[in-house]
Structure formats: C-alpha cells, structure tokens
Amino acid sequence: MEDFLKSTGREFCDITLMLGNEAIRAHKAVLAARCTYFEAMFRSFMPETNTVTVSYC
C-alpha cells in the first residue's frame, strides 16, 4: 500500500520540499490544512520555483 501511495498522484503535486538532497513532491493544500507554518507561508508568499527548502535539526 505504501508503494502504491508513493507512486500515484505525483502529476498533481504543486510544491517540492527539499530536505537536504532529497526532493519530496507534495500538495500545498494538504500541507496548509495540516500545518499552520505552511498555511502562513503559502498565504504570505509563494516561491517562483514552487520549491521550499526545509531545514531540520
């Protein structure tokens, strides 16, 4: 099931999250609905490249 979910629907993704060297395709609406950080980011500005670099510790 996990492989299926990872392999389908990528053509509908509208944002790429960069975590180090790994690119993760995602949906802005889902991120904004689940995380106030992303909601605020997408309401205030949107990068021209539709790529967001995420730093983690």
CHARMM-style PDB file with segment names, atoms N, HN, CA, C and O in Angstrom:
ATOM      1  N   MET     1       0.827  -1.189   0.000  1.00  0.00      PROA
ATOM      2  CA  MET     1       0.000   0.000   0.000  1.00  0.00      PROA
ATOM      3  C   MET     1       0.874   1.255   0.000  1.00  0.00      PROA
ATOM      4  O   MET     1       0.597   2.210  -0.726  1.00  0.00      PROA
ATOM      5  N   GLU     2       1.926   1.248   0.815  1.00  0.00      PROA
ATOM      6  HN  GLU     2       2.151   0.472   1.404  1.00  0.00      PROA
ATOM      7  CA  GLU     2       2.815   2.412   0.885  1.00  0.00      PROA
ATOM      8  C   GLU     2       3.440   2.697  -0.471  1.00  0.00      PROA
ATOM      9  O   GLU     2       3.517   3.855  -0.883  1.00  0.00      PROA
ATOM     10  N   ASP     3       3.890   1.657  -1.174  1.00  0.00      PROA
ATOM     11  HN  ASP     3       3.828   0.717  -0.839  1.00  0.00      PROA
ATOM     12  CA  ASP     3       4.473   1.838  -2.501  1.00  0.00      PROA
ATOM     13  C   ASP     3       3.454   2.419  -3.476  1.00  0.00      PROA
ATOM     14  O   ASP     3       3.788   3.277  -4.294  1.00  0.00      PROA
ATOM     15  N   PHE     4       2.220   1.953  -3.385  1.00  0.00      PROA
ATOM     16  HN  PHE     4       1.949   1.256  -2.721  1.00  0.00      PROA
ATOM     17  CA  PHE     4       1.160   2.466  -4.254  1.00  0.00      PROA
ATOM     18  C   PHE     4       0.941   3.953  -4.025  1.00  0.00      PROA
ATOM     19  O   PHE     4       0.860   4.729  -4.977  1.00  0.00      PROA
ATOM     20  N   LEU     5       0.846   4.346  -2.761  1.00  0.00      PROA
ATOM     21  HN  LEU     5       0.912   3.715  -1.988  1.00  0.00      PROA
ATOM     22  CA  LEU     5       0.607   5.749  -2.441  1.00  0.00      PROA
ATOM     23  C   LEU     5       1.758   6.631  -2.881  1.00  0.00      PROA
ATOM     24  O   LEU     5       1.541   7.771  -3.293  1.00  0.00      PROA
ATOM     25  N   LYS     6       2.975   6.124  -2.800  1.00  0.00      PROA
ATOM     26  HN  LYS     6       3.151   5.198  -2.466  1.00  0.00      PROA
ATOM     27  CA  LYS     6       4.134   6.909  -3.219  1.00  0.00      PROA
ATOM     28  C   LYS     6       4.209   7.045  -4.733  1.00  0.00      PROA
ATOM     29  O   LYS     6       4.761   8.025  -5.235  1.00  0.00      PROA
ATOM     30  N   SER     7       3.667   6.085  -5.465  1.00  0.00      PROA
ATOM     31  HN  SER     7       3.219   5.289  -5.058  1.00  0.00      PROA
ATOM     32  CA  SER     7       3.827   6.079  -6.917  1.00  0.00      PROA
ATOM     33  C   SER     7       2.689   6.764  -7.667  1.00  0.00      PROA
ATOM     34  O   SER     7       2.836   7.058  -8.853  1.00  0.00      PROA
ATOM     35  N   THR     8       1.568   7.026  -7.016  1.00  0.00      PROA
ATOM     36  HN  THR     8       1.448   6.787  -6.052  1.00  0.00      PROA
ATOM     37  CA  THR     8       0.428   7.609  -7.725  1.00  0.00      PROA
ATOM     38  C   THR     8       0.206   9.061  -7.324  1.00  0.00      PROA
ATOM     39  O   THR     8       0.542   9.479  -6.216  1.00  0.00      PROA
ATOM     40  N   GLY     9      -0.359   9.808  -8.240  1.00  0.00      PROA
ATOM     41  HN  GLY     9      -0.632   9.468  -9.140  1.00  0.00      PROA
ATOM     42  CA  GLY     9      -0.759  11.170  -7.947  1.00  0.00      PROA
ATOM     43  C   GLY     9       0.338  12.211  -7.988  1.00  0.00      PROA
ATOM     44  O   GLY     9       0.085  13.373  -7.671  1.00  0.00      PROA
ATOM     45  N   ARG    10       1.534  11.839  -8.362  1.00  0.00      PROA
ATOM     46  HN  ARG    10       1.739  10.895  -8.619  1.00  0.00      PROA
ATOM     47  CA  ARG    10       2.620  12.827  -8.371  1.00  0.00      PROA
ATOM     48  C   ARG    10       2.409  13.911  -9.414  1.00  0.00      PROA
ATOM     49  O   ARG    10       2.910  15.025  -9.262  1.00  0.00      PROA
ATOM     50  N   GLU    11       1.674  13.597 -10.468  1.00  0.00      PROA
ATOM     51  HN  GLU    11       1.266  12.692 -10.591  1.00  0.00      PROA
ATOM     52  CA  GLU    11       1.439  14.605 -11.504  1.00  0.00      PROA
ATOM     53  C   GLU    11       0.566  15.744 -10.991  1.00  0.00      PROA
ATOM     54  O   GLU    11       0.505  16.803 -11.615  1.00  0.00      PROA
ATOM     55  N   PHE    12      -0.106  15.542  -9.865  1.00  0.00      PROA
ATOM     56  HN  PHE    12      -0.056  14.682  -9.358  1.00  0.00      PROA
ATOM     57  CA  PHE    12      -0.959  16.580  -9.296  1.00  0.00      PROA
ATOM     58  C   PHE    12      -0.260  17.389  -8.200  1.00  0.00      PROA
ATOM     59  O   PHE    12      -0.829  18.357  -7.695  1.00  0.00      PROA
ATOM     60  N   CYS    13       0.941  17.013  -7.834  1.00  0.00      PROA
ATOM     61  HN  CYS    13       1.403  16.226  -8.244  1.00  0.00      PROA
ATOM     62  CA  CYS    13       1.690  17.752  -6.811  1.00  0.00      PROA
ATOM     63  C   CYS    13       2.002  19.149  -7.331  1.00  0.00      PROA
ATOM     64  O   CYS    13       2.263  19.333  -8.521  1.00  0.00      PROA
ATOM     65  N   ASP    14       1.975  20.132  -6.436  1.00  0.00      PROA
ATOM     66  HN  ASP    14       1.763  19.983  -5.470  1.00  0.00      PROA
ATOM     67  CA  ASP    14       2.216  21.501  -6.868  1.00  0.00      PROA
ATOM     68  C   ASP    14       3.301  22.201  -6.057  1.00  0.00      PROA
ATOM     69  O   ASP    14       3.458  23.418  -6.153  1.00  0.00      PROA
ATOM     70  N   ILE    15       4.041  21.449  -5.269  1.00  0.00      PROA
ATOM     71  HN  ILE    15       3.913  20.461  -5.191  1.00  0.00      PROA
ATOM     72  CA  ILE    15       5.142  22.020  -4.484  1.00  0.00      PROA
ATOM     73  C   ILE    15       6.194  20.931  -4.280  1.00  0.00      PROA
ATOM     74  O   ILE    15       5.869  19.746  -4.206  1.00  0.00      PROA
ATOM     75  N   THR    16       7.445  21.343  -4.192  1.00  0.00      PROA
ATOM     76  HN  THR    16       7.709  22.305  -4.252  1.00  0.00      PROA
ATOM     77  CA  THR    16       8.528  20.413  -3.894  1.00  0.00      PROA
ATOM     78  C   THR    16       9.205  20.862  -2.614  1.00  0.00      PROA
ATOM     79  O   THR    16       9.632  22.011  -2.504  1.00  0.00      PROA
ATOM     80  N   LEU    17       9.305  19.969  -1.652  1.00  0.00      PROA
ATOM     81  HN  LEU    17       8.958  19.036  -1.741  1.00  0.00      PROA
ATOM     82  CA  LEU    17      10.022  20.241  -0.407  1.00  0.00      PROA
ATOM     83  C   LEU    17      11.413  19.649  -0.536  1.00  0.00      PROA
ATOM     84  O   LEU    17      11.565  18.482  -0.898  1.00  0.00      PROA
ATOM     85  N   MET    18      12.423  20.446  -0.243  1.00  0.00      PROA
ATOM     86  HN  MET    18      12.299  21.393   0.051  1.00  0.00      PROA
ATOM     87  CA  MET    18      13.803  19.967  -0.286  1.00  0.00      PROA
ATOM     88  C   MET    18      14.272  19.730   1.137  1.00  0.00      PROA
ATOM     89  O   MET    18      14.333  20.668   1.932  1.00  0.00      PROA
ATOM     90  N   LEU    19      14.599  18.507   1.464  1.00  0.00      PROA
ATOM     91  HN  LEU    19      14.549  17.746   0.818  1.00  0.00      PROA
ATOM     92  CA  LEU    19      15.144  18.140   2.770  1.00  0.00      PROA
ATOM     93  C   LEU    19      16.550  17.613   2.525  1.00  0.00      PROA
ATOM     94  O   LEU    19      16.738  16.447   2.177  1.00  0.00      PROA
ATOM     95  N   GLY    20      17.531  18.484   2.709  1.00  0.00      PROA
ATOM     96  HN  GLY    20      17.378  19.431   2.991  1.00  0.00      PROA
ATOM     97  CA  GLY    20      18.892  18.108   2.349  1.00  0.00      PROA
ATOM     98  C   GLY    20      18.957  17.944   0.840  1.00  0.00      PROA
ATOM     99  O   GLY    20      18.636  18.872   0.097  1.00  0.00      PROA
ATOM    100  N   ASN    21      19.372  16.764   0.384  1.00  0.00      PROA
ATOM    101  HN  ASN    21      19.633  16.010   0.988  1.00  0.00      PROA
ATOM    102  CA  ASN    21      19.449  16.474  -1.049  1.00  0.00      PROA
ATOM    103  C   ASN    21      18.214  15.744  -1.566  1.00  0.00      PROA
ATOM    104  O   ASN    21      18.155  15.395  -2.745  1.00  0.00      PROA
ATOM    105  N   GLU    22      17.239  15.510  -0.712  1.00  0.00      PROA
ATOM    106  HN  GLU    22      17.288  15.794   0.246  1.00  0.00      PROA
ATOM    107  CA  GLU    22      16.056  14.744  -1.096  1.00  0.00      PROA
ATOM    108  C   GLU    22      14.903  15.674  -1.455  1.00  0.00      PROA
ATOM    109  O   GLU    22      14.548  16.567  -0.685  1.00  0.00      PROA
ATOM    110  N   ALA    23      14.324  15.455  -2.631  1.00  0.00      PROA
ATOM    111  HN  ALA    23      14.612  14.729  -3.256  1.00  0.00      PROA
ATOM    112  CA  ALA    23      13.166  16.229  -3.082  1.00  0.00      PROA
ATOM    113  C   ALA    23      11.901  15.431  -2.803  1.00  0.00      PROA
ATOM    114  O   ALA    23      11.793  14.267  -3.190  1.00  0.00      PROA
ATOM    115  N   ILE    24      10.940  16.066  -2.126  1.00  0.00      PROA
ATOM    116  HN  ILE    24      11.028  17.011  -1.812  1.00  0.00      PROA
ATOM    117  CA  ILE    24       9.675  15.421  -1.808  1.00  0.00      PROA
ATOM    118  C   ILE    24       8.553  16.235  -2.435  1.00  0.00      PROA
ATOM    119  O   ILE    24       8.358  17.399  -2.088  1.00  0.00      PROA
ATOM    120  N   ARG    25       7.816  15.627  -3.356  1.00  0.00      PROA
ATOM    121  HN  ARG    25       7.975  14.681  -3.638  1.00  0.00      PROA
ATOM    122  CA  ARG    25       6.696  16.288  -4.011  1.00  0.00      PROA
ATOM    123  C   ARG    25       5.491  16.251  -3.081  1.00  0.00      PROA
ATOM    124  O   ARG    25       5.258  15.253  -2.399  1.00  0.00      PROA
ATOM    125  N   ALA    26       4.723  17.340  -3.054  1.00  0.00      PROA
ATOM    126  HN  ALA    26       4.911  18.151  -3.608  1.00  0.00      PROA
ATOM    127  CA  ALA    26       3.602  17.431  -2.115  1.00  0.00      PROA
ATOM    128  C   ALA    26       2.504  18.321  -2.689  1.00  0.00      PROA
ATOM    129  O   ALA    26       2.628  18.878  -3.780  1.00  0.00      PROA
ATOM    130  N   HSD    27       1.434  18.434  -1.922  1.00  0.00      PROA
ATOM    131  HN  HSD    27       1.334  17.981  -1.036  1.00  0.00      PROA
ATOM    132  CA  HSD    27       0.288  19.260  -2.278  1.00  0.00      PROA
ATOM    133  C   HSD    27       0.205  20.419  -1.289  1.00  0.00      PROA
ATOM    134  O   HSD    27       0.131  20.205  -0.079  1.00  0.00      PROA
ATOM    135  N   LYS    28       0.217  21.650  -1.807  1.00  0.00      PROA
ATOM    136  HN  LYS    28       0.277  21.824  -2.790  1.00  0.00      PROA
ATOM    137  CA  LYS    28       0.148  22.822  -0.931  1.00  0.00      PROA
ATOM    138  C   LYS    28      -1.102  22.809  -0.067  1.00  0.00      PROA
ATOM    139  O   LYS    28      -1.037  23.153   1.114  1.00  0.00      PROA
ATOM    140  N   ALA    29      -2.231  22.422  -0.626  1.00  0.00      PROA
ATOM    141  HN  ALA    29      -2.285  22.143  -1.585  1.00  0.00      PROA
ATOM    142  CA  ALA    29      -3.488  22.436   0.133  1.00  0.00      PROA
ATOM    143  C   ALA    29      -3.425  21.491   1.330  1.00  0.00      PROA
ATOM    144  O   ALA    29      -3.915  21.821   2.410  1.00  0.00      PROA
ATOM    145  N   VAL    30      -2.827  20.330   1.142  1.00  0.00      PROA
ATOM    146  HN  VAL    30      -2.428  20.062   0.265  1.00  0.00      PROA
ATOM    147  CA  VAL    30      -2.714  19.368   2.243  1.00  0.00      PROA
ATOM    148  C   VAL    30      -1.758  19.897   3.303  1.00  0.00      PROA
ATOM    149  O   VAL    30      -2.056  19.827   4.495  1.00  0.00      PROA
ATOM    150  N   LEU    31      -0.614  20.424   2.880  1.00  0.00      PROA
ATOM    151  HN  LEU    31      -0.373  20.480   1.911  1.00  0.00      PROA
ATOM    152  CA  LEU    31       0.348  20.972   3.841  1.00  0.00      PROA
ATOM    153  C   LEU    31      -0.272  22.122   4.631  1.00  0.00      PROA
ATOM    154  O   LEU    31      -0.120  22.191   5.850  1.00  0.00      PROA
ATOM    155  N   ALA    32      -0.969  23.021   3.942  1.00  0.00      PROA
ATOM    156  HN  ALA    32      -1.092  22.965   2.951  1.00  0.00      PROA
ATOM    157  CA  ALA    32      -1.578  24.175   4.613  1.00  0.00      PROA
ATOM    158  C   ALA    32      -2.689  23.750   5.566  1.00  0.00      PROA
ATOM    159  O   ALA    32      -2.862  24.352   6.626  1.00  0.00      PROA
ATOM    160  N   ALA    33      -3.439  22.724   5.198  1.00  0.00      PROA
ATOM    161  HN  ALA    33      -3.298  22.235   4.337  1.00  0.00      PROA
ATOM    162  CA  ALA    33      -4.534  22.260   6.052  1.00  0.00      PROA
ATOM    163  C   ALA    33      -4.030  21.591   7.322  1.00  0.00      PROA
ATOM    164  O   ALA    33      -4.711  21.617   8.348  1.00  0.00      PROA
ATOM    165  N   ARG    34      -2.843  20.993   7.263  1.00  0.00      PROA
ATOM    166  HN  ARG    34      -2.291  20.972   6.430  1.00  0.00      PROA
ATOM    167  CA  ARG    34      -2.332  20.230   8.394  1.00  0.00      PROA
ATOM    168  C   ARG    34      -1.280  20.955   9.215  1.00  0.00      PROA
ATOM    169  O   ARG    34      -0.928  20.505  10.306  1.00  0.00      PROA
ATOM    170  N   CYS    35      -0.765  22.091   8.698  1.00  0.00      PROA
ATOM    171  HN  CYS    35      -1.051  22.456   7.812  1.00  0.00      PROA
ATOM    172  CA  CYS    35       0.354  22.747   9.380  1.00  0.00      PROA
ATOM    173  C   CYS    35       0.222  24.269   9.250  1.00  0.00      PROA
ATOM    174  O   CYS    35       0.236  24.809   8.144  1.00  0.00      PROA
ATOM    175  N   THR    36       0.095  24.942  10.382  1.00  0.00      PROA
ATOM    176  HN  THR    36       0.083  24.503  11.280  1.00  0.00      PROA
ATOM    177  CA  THR    36      -0.066  26.399  10.355  1.00  0.00      PROA
ATOM    178  C   THR    36       1.162  27.102   9.778  1.00  0.00      PROA
ATOM    179  O   THR    36       1.039  28.185   9.206  1.00  0.00      PROA
ATOM    180  N   TYR    37       2.334  26.506   9.921  1.00  0.00      PROA
ATOM    181  HN  TYR    37       2.434  25.626  10.386  1.00  0.00      PROA
ATOM    182  CA  TYR    37       3.556  27.075   9.348  1.00  0.00      PROA
ATOM    183  C   TYR    37       3.419  27.186   7.829  1.00  0.00      PROA
ATOM    184  O   TYR    37       3.671  28.245   7.254  1.00  0.00      PROA
ATOM    185  N   PHE    38       3.022  26.096   7.188  1.00  0.00      PROA
ATOM    186  HN  PHE    38       2.817  25.236   7.655  1.00  0.00      PROA
ATOM    187  CA  PHE    38       2.876  26.113   5.735  1.00  0.00      PROA
ATOM    188  C   PHE    38       1.690  26.977   5.309  1.00  0.00      PROA
ATOM    189  O   PHE    38       1.756  27.640   4.273  1.00  0.00      PROA
ATOM    190  N   GLU    39       0.617  26.982   6.081  1.00  0.00      PROA
ATOM    191  HN  GLU    39       0.563  26.444   6.922  1.00  0.00      PROA
ATOM    192  CA  GLU    39      -0.525  27.835   5.757  1.00  0.00      PROA
ATOM    193  C   GLU    39      -0.091  29.301   5.710  1.00  0.00      PROA
ATOM    194  O   GLU    39      -0.416  30.021   4.765  1.00  0.00      PROA
ATOM    195  N   ALA    40       0.638  29.733   6.725  1.00  0.00      PROA
ATOM    196  HN  ALA    40       0.902  29.149   7.492  1.00  0.00      PROA
ATOM    197  CA  ALA    40       1.113  31.119   6.764  1.00  0.00      PROA
ATOM    198  C   ALA    40       2.074  31.399   5.612  1.00  0.00      PROA
ATOM    199  O   ALA    40       2.019  32.467   5.001  1.00  0.00      PROA
ATOM    200  N   MET    41       2.943  30.455   5.318  1.00  0.00      PROA
ATOM    201  HN  MET    41       2.988  29.588   5.814  1.00  0.00      PROA
ATOM    202  CA  MET    41       3.906  30.636   4.230  1.00  0.00      PROA
ATOM    203  C   MET    41       3.189  30.806   2.892  1.00  0.00      PROA
ATOM    204  O   MET    41       3.501  31.722   2.132  1.00  0.00      PROA
ATOM    205  N   PHE    42       2.242  29.936   2.606  1.00  0.00      PROA
ATOM    206  HN  PHE    42       1.988  29.191   3.224  1.00  0.00      PROA
ATOM    207  CA  PHE    42       1.569  29.978   1.314  1.00  0.00      PROA
ATOM    208  C   PHE    42       0.633  31.174   1.196  1.00  0.00      PROA
ATOM    209  O   PHE    42       0.359  31.629   0.085  1.00  0.00      PROA
ATOM    210  N   ARG    43       0.141  31.691   2.314  1.00  0.00      PROA
ATOM    211  HN  ARG    43       0.364  31.322   3.216  1.00  0.00      PROA
ATOM    212  CA  ARG    43      -0.710  32.887   2.268  1.00  0.00      PROA
ATOM    213  C   ARG    43       0.125  34.155   2.058  1.00  0.00      PROA
ATOM    214  O   ARG    43      -0.340  35.099   1.419  1.00  0.00      PROA
ATOM    215  N   SER    44       1.345  34.184   2.588  1.00  0.00      PROA
ATOM    216  HN  SER    44       1.722  33.417   3.108  1.00  0.00      PROA
ATOM    217  CA  SER    44       2.147  35.401   2.536  1.00  0.00      PROA
ATOM    218  C   SER    44       3.006  35.505   1.274  1.00  0.00      PROA
ATOM    219  O   SER    44       3.199  36.601   0.749  1.00  0.00      PROA
ATOM    220  N   PHE    45       3.513  34.397   0.792  1.00  0.00      PROA
ATOM    221  HN  PHE    45       3.356  33.506   1.219  1.00  0.00      PROA
ATOM    222  CA  PHE    45       4.316  34.416  -0.433  1.00  0.00      PROA
ATOM    223  C   PHE    45       4.406  33.005  -0.990  1.00  0.00      PROA
ATOM    224  O   PHE    45       4.163  32.020  -0.293  1.00  0.00      PROA
ATOM    225  N   MET    46       4.760  32.940  -2.258  1.00  0.00      PROA
ATOM    226  HN  MET    46       4.957  33.741  -2.824  1.00  0.00      PROA
ATOM    227  CA  MET    46       4.978  31.642  -2.875  1.00  0.00      PROA
ATOM    228  C   MET    46       6.221  31.737  -3.723  1.00  0.00      PROA
ATOM    229  O   MET    46       6.288  32.575  -4.622  1.00  0.00      PROA
ATOM    230  N   PRO    47       7.210  30.899  -3.460  1.00  0.00      PROA
ATOM    231  CA  PRO    47       8.438  30.948  -4.250  1.00  0.00      PROA
ATOM    232  C   PRO    47       8.143  30.733  -5.738  1.00  0.00      PROA
ATOM    233  O   PRO    47       7.300  29.912  -6.098  1.00  0.00      PROA
ATOM    234  N   GLU    48       8.838  31.470  -6.589  1.00  0.00      PROA
ATOM    235  HN  GLU    48       9.524  32.137  -6.296  1.00  0.00      PROA
ATOM    236  CA  GLU    48       8.630  31.356  -8.035  1.00  0.00      PROA
ATOM    237  C   GLU    48       8.905  29.951  -8.548  1.00  0.00      PROA
ATOM    238  O   GLU    48       8.279  29.503  -9.508  1.00  0.00      PROA
ATOM    239  N   THR    49       9.832  29.262  -7.913  1.00  0.00      PROA
ATOM    240  HN  THR    49      10.340  29.626  -7.132  1.00  0.00      PROA
ATOM    241  CA  THR    49      10.205  27.924  -8.375  1.00  0.00      PROA
ATOM    242  C   THR    49       9.296  26.837  -7.829  1.00  0.00      PROA
ATOM    243  O   THR    49       9.446  25.671  -8.194  1.00  0.00      PROA
ATOM    244  N   ASN    50       8.346  27.196  -6.954  1.00  0.00      PROA
ATOM    245  HN  ASN    50       8.224  28.143  -6.658  1.00  0.00      PROA
ATOM    246  CA  ASN    50       7.489  26.223  -6.277  1.00  0.00      PROA
ATOM    247  C   ASN    50       8.306  25.190  -5.505  1.00  0.00      PROA
ATOM    248  O   ASN    50       7.907  24.034  -5.368  1.00  0.00      PROA
ATOM    249  N   THR    51       9.455  25.631  -5.008  1.00  0.00      PROA
ATOM    250  HN  THR    51       9.779  26.571  -5.119  1.00  0.00      PROA
ATOM    251  CA  THR    51      10.317  24.770  -4.204  1.00  0.00      PROA
ATOM    252  C   THR    51      10.559  25.440  -2.863  1.00  0.00      PROA
ATOM    253  O   THR    51      10.902  26.620  -2.804  1.00  0.00      PROA
ATOM    254  N   VAL    52      10.382  24.689  -1.797  1.00  0.00      PROA
ATOM    255  HN  VAL    52      10.103  23.730  -1.845  1.00  0.00      PROA
ATOM    256  CA  VAL    52      10.608  25.182  -0.441  1.00  0.00      PROA
ATOM    257  C   VAL    52      11.712  24.341   0.177  1.00  0.00      PROA
ATOM    258  O   VAL    52      11.629  23.113   0.190  1.00  0.00      PROA
ATOM    259  N   THR    53      12.745  24.997   0.689  1.00  0.00      PROA
ATOM    260  HN  THR    53      12.813  25.994   0.678  1.00  0.00      PROA
ATOM    261  CA  THR    53      13.815  24.284   1.376  1.00  0.00      PROA
ATOM    262  C   THR    53      13.484  24.224   2.854  1.00  0.00      PROA
ATOM    263  O   THR    53      13.266  25.253   3.494  1.00  0.00      PROA
ATOM    264  N   VAL    54      13.448  23.017   3.391  1.00  0.00      PROA
ATOM    265  HN  VAL    54      13.625  22.181   2.871  1.00  0.00      PROA
ATOM    266  CA  VAL    54      13.103  22.796   4.792  1.00  0.00      PROA
ATOM    267  C   VAL    54      14.367  22.411   5.543  1.00  0.00      PROA
ATOM    268  O   VAL    54      15.038  21.441   5.189  1.00  0.00      PROA
ATOM    269  N   SER    55      14.690  23.175   6.583  1.00  0.00      PROA
ATOM    270  HN  SER    55      14.145  23.963   6.870  1.00  0.00      PROA
ATOM    271  CA  SER    55      15.842  22.855   7.430  1.00  0.00      PROA
ATOM    272  C   SER    55      15.358  22.098   8.650  1.00  0.00      PROA
ATOM    273  O   SER    55      14.313  22.423   9.215  1.00  0.00      PROA
ATOM    274  N   TYR    56      16.096  21.114   9.048  1.00  0.00      PROA
ATOM    275  HN  TYR    56      16.944  20.850   8.589  1.00  0.00      PROA
ATOM    276  CA  TYR    56      15.745  20.340  10.229  1.00  0.00      PROA
ATOM    277  C   TYR    56      16.992  20.082  11.049  1.00  0.00      PROA
ATOM    278  O   TYR    56      18.108  20.112  10.530  1.00  0.00      PROA
ATOM    279  N   CYS    57      16.799  19.832  12.317  1.00  0.00      PROA
ATOM    280  HN  CYS    57      15.893  19.808  12.739  1.00  0.00      PROA
ATOM    281  CA  CYS    57      17.924  19.612  13.226  1.00  0.00      PROA
ATOM    282  C   CYS    57      18.202  18.143  13.408  1.00  0.00      PROA
ATOM    283  OT1 CYS    57      19.118  17.775  14.143  1.00  0.00      PROA
TER     284      CYS     57
END
